[in-house]
């Protein structure tokens, strides 16, 4: 398998029981092989990492006033970070 978890197409056993796959699973198997899709995912990950770095800097420099002004944004970024960590 490569970094995207794509099995070697030449090894039938690497895919397991494809008969049990849903339509969404088949779509995923095809989509994750597309270079454009991978590039979009990489761009999203890069943006996430930038947002995470900004959030960390904000945490280090925050004051009560700043927290009040940007609290909702910080909460959304923290929620996004937690959701991405679970995937």
N, C-alpha and C positions, 0 to 999 in steps of 0.2 A: 504494500500500500504506500501511496505517496502522502504528502503533507495534507491533502484534502481527504484522506481516508478512502481513496478510490482503489478498489481491488484491481488486480491485474486481469484484464479482460480475457487473457488466454487461459486463466485458471477458473473453470466453472465452479469449483468448490469454494472459491474465495467469496462468492456472492451469496452463498447459503440458499435458502428456499425462496427462490424468486416467485414461485406460485402464490406465496402468501403476501406479496407486496401490494400495497394500495396504489391507486393512481398517483397520489402525491409522492409516494416513494419512487415510482418510475420517473416522474417529472424531476425529482431531485437528482436522481442518478444521471440523467441527461444534462440538466442545467449546470451541475457542478463541474462538468467537463468543459464548459464554454469559457474561453479566455476572457471574453467581455464580462461575464458574470464574476469571475475571479477578480478581475481588475476593480469592479464595483465594490466587491466585498473588501478588498484591500484598502480602497479609498475610505469606506465607512469605518474600518478599523483604525485607520490613521486619524480620522476626525475624532473618533472616540478617545484615542490616546491623547490627542491635543486637549480635548475637553477635560479629561481626567487630570492632566498636568495642570491645567488652569484651575481646576477645582482644588487640587492639592495646594497650589500657591495661595489661593483664596483662603483656605483653611488656616494656613500659616500666618497670614496677614490680617485676618478678619478682626473687625471691631464690632461691637454690638450694633452700631449704626449701619455699618456695611451689611451685616447679617440681615438686618431688617429690610434693607433695600433690595438685596439679592437673594434672600432666603428661599423664595419659591424656585428660582432658577437652580440654586444649589441643591435643593431637595429633588428636583427633576433629574439633575445629573447624577446624583447619588442613586436614585431609583434605576436609572438607565444602566449604571455600572453594575448594580446588583443583578439586574435581569441578564445582562450579558455574561456575567460570571457563571450563571447557572446553565448556560448553553454551551 
